Amino acid sequence: MSKSRSKIGQKKTVAPVGPMFKRIALIGIGLIGSSISHAARRAGLAGEIVGAAKTEATRATAIKLGLIAKGYADAREAVRGADLVILCVPVGACGKIAAEIGPHLEPGTILTDVGSVKGAIVRDVGPHVPAGVHFIPGHPIAGTEHSGPEAGFAELYDNRWCILTPLPGADAVHVTRLRTFWEKLGSNVEIMDADHHDLVLGITSHVPHLIAFNIVNTAAHLERVTDSEVIKFSAGGFRDFTRIAASDPTMWRDVFLNNREAVLEMLGRFTEDLIHLQRAIRYGDGDTLFDLFTEARSIRRGIIKAGQDTAAPDFGRPHGAQTEKK
Ligand code: NAP
């Protein structure tokens, strides 16, 4: 029992009875949507969860796994009666879906999304949001390289950040409600504006993915090193890039088409720094290399200290008896 509750004579705060939302509509039930369903059911946040997906296969799987009570081909039907609607589709699909569902959203509903780019979501979704509906864009900074309704799990958001980018003048009560929802899913929540989000994620997520896609393809196109050698000796560093490069092509195409400016800005800086390294190697400047690598190493230590990864060697892969058979 907390200190404040144990004080004699103090008024007890009564926790609200029942779920936070009576009906949550997930538009898109892939990795992110299905993980929201798992975590929301774990915390008892929804009276009912329904969903819409493009294909019958995804809808059937989502029902079979208990992710949704009902599945709809038409997102307009899914949002009827929902007090929380979450767009969990690729960024490029959000505007068209918002245009379709906009007239069917009920006053008081929170409309949010999980897209990896925020400025484009504000631009594409914002104009279709009717008065009385609370549009609060969001982005959980959590994911894996897997896709689809079977990829989700309840712990995906635990101790990961979720960024909300409310528009100026957003209703504070509803922003707090959405913040609480994400906290109950397991996340820590930070609020920032959409443009800043796109700049930060440009360097922490989008450019790293671009580098991974590129290096994997560079290796694949090499003529003097065989494909089997690339696979055989991948533990030299390449393997970790291949995991990132296995991410969904549709999602990432949409990220780069919709965060062009921030990515180009970060890519420009990256290229300048790469040329600095290239010069140091060319001229045998060991001091520069050593200093730059030492600086980079401290970033990794900071991430571990912040609890965003473990210090276990080799990205936490099991070792010893559990190691994969050779
Ligand atoms: P996913 O596993 O590929 O699932 C995408 C879902 O969207 C599927 O249910 C798909 O339906 C549906 N969909 C795709 N295109 C559609 C369209 N044009 N109209 C209607 N539905 C459509 O993708 P995800 O990884 O969950 O990503 C969803 C969103 O989360 C993206 O905006 C992404 O930027 C963001 N995000 C992803 C990650 C990550 O690591 N993956 C992390 C944070 C945020 P079908 O299955 O029927 O095709």
Residues whose N, C-alpha, C, O or C-beta is under 5 A from the ligand:
A	BS01	NAP	G28 I29 G30 L31 I32 G33 A53 K54 T55 T58 C88 V89 P90 V91 A93 V114 G115 S116 P140 A142 G143 T144 H146 S147 G148 D248 M251
